[in-house]
Amino acid sequence: MEMLLNGPQVIDVKDWKENTMYKGYKHNDQIVTWFWSVVQKFDQKKLANLLHYCTGSNRVPILGFKYLESNRNTINKFTI
């Protein structure tokens, strides 16, 4: 039941990456490649800290990153 109330316990970097938009960058730009390379090496605590820093929440939405909400309660993909 906790998963339904708080979202998934594990942060799936693949899901995060697949549901990311790029403004001014392409998914295969060197800097983006470096970013994801570093993020993929993070443990769950560091991933939660990064997510919290970027979004204000250390939890993934119940249905995954595809449903990430802004502080205005609108669905907005993570953006680099």
For each residue, the residues with C-beta under 8 A, 3 or more apart:
1: 4 5
2: 5 6 9
3: 6 7 8 9 62
4: 1 62
5: 1 2
6: 2 3 9 59
7: 3 59 60 61 62
8: 3 11 12 59 60 62 64
9: 2 3 6
10: 44
11: 8 16 44 47 48 51 60
12: 8 15 16 60 64 65
13: 16 17 36 39 40 42 47
14: 17 18
15: 12 18 19 60 64 65 66
16: 11 12 13 19 20 39 60 65 78
17: 13 14 20 36
18: 14 15 65
19: 15 16 64 65 66 68 77 78
20: 16 17 27 65 77 78 79 80
21: 77 78 79 80
22: 25 26 27 29 32 79 80
23: 79 80
24:
25: 22 29 31 32 80
26: 22 29 32
27: 20 22 32
28: 32 33
29: 22 25 26 32 33
30: 33 34
31: 25 34 35
32: 22 25 26 27 28 29 35 36 80
33: 28 29 30 36 37
34: 30 31 37 38
35: 31 32 38 39 80
36: 13 17 32 33 39 40
37: 33 34 40 41
38: 34 35 41 42
39: 13 16 35 36 42 47 50
40: 13 36 37
41: 37 38
42: 13 38 39 46 47 50
43: 46 47
44: 10 11 47 48
45: 48 49
46: 42 43 49 50
47: 11 13 39 42 43 44 50 51
48: 11 44 45 51 52 58 59
49: 45 46 52 53 58
50: 39 42 46 47 53 54
51: 11 47 48 54 55 57 58 59 60
52: 48 49 55 56 57 58
53: 49 50
54: 50 51 78
55: 51 52 68 78
56: 52 71
57: 51 52
58: 48 49 51 52
59: 6 7 8 48 51
60: 7 8 11 12 15 16 51 64 65 68
61: 7 64 65 66 67 68 69
62: 3 4 7 8 67
63: 66 67
64: 8 12 15 19 60 61 67
65: 12 15 16 18 19 20 60 61 68 77 78
66: 15 19 61 63 77
67: 61 62 63 64 75
68: 19 55 60 61 65 75 76 77 78
69: 61 73 74 75 76
70: 73 74 75 76
71: 56
72:
73: 69 70
74: 69 70
75: 67 68 69 70
76: 68 69 70 79
77: 19 20 21 65 66 68
78: 16 19 20 21 54 55 65 68
79: 20 21 22 23 76
80: 20 21 22 23 25 32 35
